[in-house]
Amino acid sequence: MAFTAADVKNLREMTGVGMMDCKKALTETDGDMDKAVEYLREKGLAKAAKKAGRIAAEGVSYALVENGVGALVEVNCETDFCAKSAPFVAFVKDIAKVVADNDPADVDALMNCKYPGTELTVSETMPEKVMSIGENLQIRRFVRFADNTSVGYVHAGGKIGVLVNLAADVDVTEIGKNVAMQIAAMSPRFWDKSQVTEDVLAEEKKIALALMDSDPKMAAKPAQVKEKIVMGKMNKFYEENCLLQMEFVRSDIFQGTVEHYIADAGKKLGGSVKFVNAVRFQTGEGIEKKEENFAAEVAAQMNQGK
């Protein structure tokens, strides 16, 4: 029985197994779909499909800088134990290399790129990785900087990943790392006060005025005085929410704002350094985690065995 490319695609969607393995299964079973599924199950490949529905909220955010290109990726798995395992970490590093080398437009495009050291695509490699690592794996997001100078920083084994991009004519490795550590620790809403939108400012001013009006001592003050107080609060808002206006946390090496630290450090190196962009990934943020009751799970398994 002959089979078509559409049959291969359908078998892949049914089982979650890679295209090459699906094609082989259909070849071995003369195009019989049911027998092909059974073939994959017997080979242990279709097990990967069962894992695909599990929630993957753990994982690693990893930053790579290679050949002048910076890449930051987040890859998720199911457990923290898996996230710390050598096979999973190696997989994440390979995905970062795919991003750096291929400049994919999005995750779908990334899945069609060649996996390092193989002739298979990332998509075709995923089922085998799911089986060998033993958990559902999801490539969630990535960013790539090809211009200027990028510096990566990974905190707490990949709980947070930061990629900083600087325009510089000197070695900015240390400067970039210090700025990345600031971003990891403080998680600023904006990089610079110029990025704060009018609606955000309006909301902050509204809150500040409401707080003053609720205070009997402040409510009686003239509007001009209130306006000056509000402007002072806006400066405080910038200092707390905008990276470049923040106080540099490593006061042991510099006292002042991050913006002034970057300029001062660049000058001391005999060059010019300017912050361009950055990205901060906090692994698993926004993913709804399944609440596990380990005792109940064990009890259920024991009851099944009775």
C-alpha angles and dihedrals in degrees: 000000000000123000135201137219087259089059090053090050092049092050090050091052091048096050108021089232123139123270095248093052091047091051091050091049092053091046091052092048098041092247096305104148097202093048090046091056090049090048091054092047091052090051089051092240098114091061087083090067092060091056093050093082096054120106112258106197101141125068143101138297108207133185123206129184114188132158090353094306122114124207131181120189138177117207120180134210133171105257139034088231090061092045089061096047120111096233092053094046090049089052092051091050090051090052090051088053091051089054093047095046101040107031094217117198095226143340092284090055090046090055089059094052121101115267111237114270095009142080090230127096122244088254092054091047096049099079092053090049091049090053098043094044092040102224141081110273127201128185098214109176146333143186131204132200116193098168132069118000122315128200123190130207129186119195129201096358094307103322086123128021125189132186117191123194119203134179105224145147094207137056104287100177095118094040091049092049092050092049091047090052089052090052092047092050101039103030095208118210092219136021095220135010089244087070094059106109125227092245091055091049092047091052093049091049090048091053093046092051092046090053091051093048090053090055111078092210093052099037093068095054120108119266092246091057091048090051092054091049090050091051089052089052090051090058088052089050091055091049092053100040110028119074099215093047093047122106107259105251096213095073088164090076103026138008115209140050125327089248091056091045092055092048093045095046091049092050091051088054090053097250147073125273127186130181111237109168146327141192128209122197120190106196114246096002111157095012113121107234121215113241107235125205101197095185092051091047092053091046090051091051091050091050091051089057093056 
